[in-house]
Amino acid sequence: MPVAWVRGIVDPEVVQVQNLAELSDALAEIVERAGQAVVRVEARRRWPSSGVVWADGLIVTAAHVVERDDEIQIGIAGDRTADATLVGRDPSTDVAVLRSDAVTGVQLPQWADPGAVKVGQLVLAISRPGRSARASLGIISAAGGNWRTPAGGEIERYLQPDVERSLGFSGSLLVDTSGRALGVNTSRLMRRTPMTIPSPTLRRVVETLVKHGRIRRGYLGIGGHPIRLSETIGQQVGQRRGLIIISVEPGSPADLGGLFVGDIIVAIDQTPIRHPGEVSARLDEKSIGKPLVLRVVRAGKIAEVTLTAGER
């Protein structure tokens, strides 16, 4: 094949491409090899999704595609089908774990350190919406540090792949050009944006779900909406927004602790609160049964309310 020359967009140095056929063959080999650990997951009424064999007998997938707790079917490489059961799910990180003896002995993915992933790096998303694997080539369009999902879940590494969100995307496997697994893909964590749940998050959540069947989280029993504070109150509390309480569940920790509809939460244990996700972030397992000091704006005045968080 003739040598092709491509000039880089950012770096003006000339990049030499020796053999595109070799690259094509390498990518196809990666999909064939890594795709052995990708299964079809049928756990909702309409479209199937994907899952990744995590360990012998265990499959990790996206929580939002598991709409039922029983009658779950999986499709395995080689056109085999089998039953699976739900171990547990964590909607805040969009991770669910299934169990099936049919995935014992499957070649497991080799997990890479997502901390070394760089923006612009080539990646492959491998799904199995039908009998065969499906692949999409793209790049990492954004990468960052720890972040909180809108539901309050902790993700150890922000990874946003620029890959096609085709049928079966949620629960699919993201791999680099060495075939090493970076995480499990989902379309739910951020609206209209494909995201990848990295291996450290998967490991933490899977271990907890296997051990306890659920993720323990704190609970207040309120519904809230972001609101802009008045200029005077904003200057006093040092922020421009707070969370106004629009509902209080009867008998909940918020009700027993003395919170009312119309109160505006501006801090929990001195941590500023501006939207519901920041409340969820404060209500982790460690908060259960512990006193929380809420700083609120009530009838135009700043007050403190102490209550004990329950368990969701």
DOTIVO-55107 format. One record per residue (C-alpha): residue in three letters; x, y, z. Coordinates in steps of 0.5 Angstrom, whole numbers, plus 500, padded with zeros to 3 digits. Example, Ala and Ser with C-alpha at 12.3 -4.5 7.8 and 13.67 -1.06 7.14 Angstrom:
ALA_525_491_516
SER_527_498_514
//
This chain:
MET_500_500_500
PRO_503_507_498
VAL_505_511_504
ALA_500_516_506
TRP_502_523_509
VAL_497_527_514
ARG_499_534_517
GLY_496_534_524
ILE_491_540_525
VAL_494_542_532
ASP_501_540_531
PRO_504_542_525
GLU_509_536_524
VAL_507_531_519
VAL_504_525_521
GLN_506_518_517
VAL_501_513_516
GLN_504_507_514
ASN_499_502_513
LEU_491_503_514
ALA_490_496_513
GLU_494_494_519
LEU_490_499_523
SER_483_496_521
ASP_485_489_522
ALA_488_491_529
LEU_481_494_531
ALA_477_488_528
GLU_481_483_532
ILE_480_488_539
VAL_473_488_537
GLU_473_480_536
ARG_477_479_543
ALA_474_484_547
GLY_467_482_545
GLN_467_475_548
ALA_465_479_555
VAL_460_483_552
VAL_453_480_553
ARG_446_482_551
VAL_441_484_556
GLU_434_483_556
ALA_431_487_562
ARG_426_492_559
ARG_420_492_555
ARG_422_494_548
TRP_430_495_546
PRO_435_490_549
SER_441_493_552
SER_448_491_553
GLY_452_488_559
VAL_460_486_561
VAL_462_480_564
TRP_465_482_570
ALA_467_476_574
ASP_465_469_573
GLY_458_469_574
LEU_457_476_574
ILE_455_481_569
VAL_455_489_570
THR_450_493_566
ALA_447_500_566
ALA_442_500_572
HIS_437_504_568
VAL_436_499_563
VAL_434_494_568
GLU_427_495_569
ARG_424_489_572
ASP_427_484_577
ASP_426_478_574
GLU_425_474_568
ILE_432_477_565
GLN_435_474_559
ILE_442_475_557
GLY_445_473_550
ILE_452_471_550
ALA_457_470_544
GLY_456_464_540
ASP_448_465_540
ARG_447_462_546
THR_441_465_551
ALA_441_464_559
ASP_437_467_565
ALA_440_472_569
THR_438_474_576
LEU_438_481_579
VAL_444_482_584
GLY_442_489_586
ARG_442_496_582
ASP_445_503_584
PRO_441_509_580
SER_446_514_583
THR_452_511_579
ASP_447_508_574
VAL_450_501_575
ALA_447_494_576
VAL_449_487_577
LEU_446_481_574
ARG_448_474_576
SER_448_468_571
ASP_452_461_571
ALA_452_462_564
VAL_458_467_564
THR_463_462_568
GLY_469_461_564
VAL_468_467_559
GLN_475_471_558
LEU_474_477_562
PRO_476_484_560
GLN_483_487_562
TRP_482_493_566
ALA_486_499_565
ASP_487_505_569
PRO_482_511_567
GLY_487_516_570
ALA_492_515_564
VAL_486_517_559
LYS_487_523_555
VAL_483_527_551
GLY_483_525_543
GLN_485_518_545
LEU_482_513_540
VAL_477_508_543
LEU_472_503_541
ALA_465_502_544
ILE_463_495_544
SER_455_493_545
ARG_451_487_543
PRO_444_489_542
GLY_443_482_538
ARG_446_476_536
SER_453_479_534
ALA_457_485_537
ARG_457_492_534
ALA_463_497_535
SER_463_504_534
LEU_470_508_533
GLY_471_515_537
ILE_475_519_541
ILE_475_521_548
SER_472_528_548
ALA_473_530_555
ALA_476_527_561
GLY_477_530_568
GLY_477_528_576
ASN_472_526_580
TRP_465_528_579
ARG_458_528_582
THR_452_525_578
PRO_445_529_578
ALA_443_524_583
GLY_449_524_588
GLY_453_518_586
GLU_460_519_586
ILE_464_517_580
GLU_472_517_580
ARG_473_519_573
TYR_470_524_568
LEU_470_520_562
GLN_466_523_556
PRO_467_519_549
ASP_465_521_542
VAL_462_515_540
GLU_455_513_537
ARG_450_512_541
SER_447_506_537
LEU_442_501_540
GLY_445_497_546
PHE_450_503_547
SER_448_503_555
GLY_452_497_558
SER_457_497_553
LEU_464_496_554
LEU_469_502_552
VAL_476_500_550
ASP_482_503_548
THR_486_501_542
SER_490_496_546
GLY_484_492_547
ARG_484_494_555
ALA_477_496_558
LEU_476_503_561
GLY_469_502_563
VAL_462_501_562
ASN_458_506_557
THR_451_509_559
SER_446_515_556
ARG_443_516_562
LEU_448_520_567
MET_448_526_563
ARG_442_528_558
ARG_444_527_551
THR_451_526_553
PRO_454_519_552
MET_458_517_559
THR_463_512_561
ILE_463_509_568
PRO_470_508_570
SER_473_501_573
PRO_474_504_580
THR_467_506_580
LEU_465_499_578
ARG_469_496_582
ARG_467_499_588
VAL_459_499_587
VAL_459_492_584
GLU_463_490_591
THR_458_493_595
LEU_452_490_591
VAL_454_483_591
LYS_455_484_599
HIS_449_488_601
GLY_445_488_595
ARG_444_495_595
ILE_447_502_596
ARG_446_505_603
ARG_444_512_602
GLY_441_517_607
TYR_434_520_607
LEU_431_527_609
GLY_424_526_605
ILE_424_533_602
GLY_423_535_595
GLY_426_542_593
HIS_428_546_587
PRO_433_551_586
ILE_432_559_587
ARG_435_565_587
LEU_436_569_593
SER_435_576_595
GLU_441_580_594
THR_441_582_602
ILE_440_574_604
GLY_445_572_598
GLN_451_577_601
GLN_449_574_608
VAL_450_567_606
GLY_456_568_601
GLN_452_565_595
ARG_447_567_590
ARG_442_561_590
GLY_439_556_595
LEU_434_550_595
ILE_427_552_596
ILE_423_546_600
ILE_417_545_596
SER_415_538_599
VAL_416_535_606
GLU_414_527_607
PRO_410_526_613
GLY_414_522_618
SER_420_523_615
PRO_427_526_618
ALA_425_533_615
ASP_418_533_618
LEU_421_530_625
GLY_426_535_625
GLY_422_541_623
LEU_423_543_616
PHE_417_546_613
VAL_415_548_605
GLY_418_554_603
ASP_424_554_607
ILE_430_555_603
ILE_436_550_605
VAL_443_554_603
ALA_448_549_607
ILE_448_542_610
ASP_454_542_615
GLN_457_548_612
THR_457_545_605
PRO_453_550_601
ILE_447_547_598
ARG_444_550_591
HIS_441_544_588
PRO_438_538_589
GLY_444_534_587
GLU_448_537_592
VAL_443_535_598
SER_444_528_595
ALA_452_528_595
ARG_451_530_603
LEU_447_524_604
ASP_452_518_603
GLU_452_512_607
LYS_456_515_613
SER_450_520_614
ILE_445_515_616
GLY_443_516_623
LYS_448_522_624
PRO_446_529_626
LEU_446_534_620
VAL_446_542_621
LEU_442_545_616
ARG_442_553_615
VAL_436_555_612
VAL_432_562_610
ARG_426_562_614
ALA_421_568_613
GLY_427_572_611
LYS_431_570_616
ILE_437_565_617
ALA_436_560_622
GLU_439_553_623
VAL_435_546_624
THR_439_540_626
LEU_436_533_624
THR_438_526_624
ALA_438_523_617
GLY_434_516_616
GLU_436_511_611
ARG_433_511_604
//
